[in-house]
Amino acid sequence: MAQIEQPADLGPVHRRRAAVLALWRWRAPLLAFELDAEWGADRAELASLFPLAASAAGERSDRAYRRAVAQLCTAPLFTSEVDPDTVRLFQLETISSLLTFGELLDGPGRDESERVVEASASLANHLDGLVEGSFHSHPSEEAHRRYLAGSADGAPEGYFASRNSAVESACRGAVLTLPDAAGLLDSPAGCRLLALCEDFGEEVVATLRGLRATGR
């Protein structure tokens, strides 16, 4: 699994924010597609977890997140065998990260926050592998090539891994500057970081739609 190093002195609030931003990069891919009806998972409940996670840490928001996760865990998804296609796989991995974030609320959260951040990097790498293994081109292919060619480090990774790393780096520095008591939704700076992650997610959606259209 690909890993992104986090500063050793990153405090609990900052680790939590880093995990929220990693989750937010996969919000659009989770919600842009219909959920498998057999999972029995409620889309509105899943969507509600993201703003709760991005809220300021506190008993009220954390309790609401735990309650929503507890409800989600009663869905048939967690007791049945699942054979996912490509889109479903990304949805399931994002749901898994939402559950991991719930574990983070019960303790210091270093391991849990790192697992969420690493899961984002792993999904980005997996998507690059799917794109590279496809026999079909996609509309953004040339733009992706230009991005990789123009990157400062020569971009040894694929497009989405490189983009995920760039967004992660930008977010990592910025979360340290936000007031500790504020949620990401409480300031223009926090909202800009969420928008940056949302832009990444929309790119993923477009690529997943292309892969699904070509039978991947």
Buried (B, 14 or more C-beta within 10 A) or exposed (E): EBEBEBEEEBEBBBBBBBBBBBBBBBBBBBBBBEBBEEBBBBEEBBEBBBBBBBBBBEEEBBEBBBEBBEEBEEBEBBEEEEEEEBBBBBBBBBBEBBBBBBBBBEEEBBEBBBBBBBBBBBBBBBBBEBBEEBEEEBEBBEEBEEBBEEBEEEBEBBBBBBBBBBBBEBBBEBBBEBEEEBBBBBBEBBBEBBEBBBEBBBBBBBBBBBBEEEEB
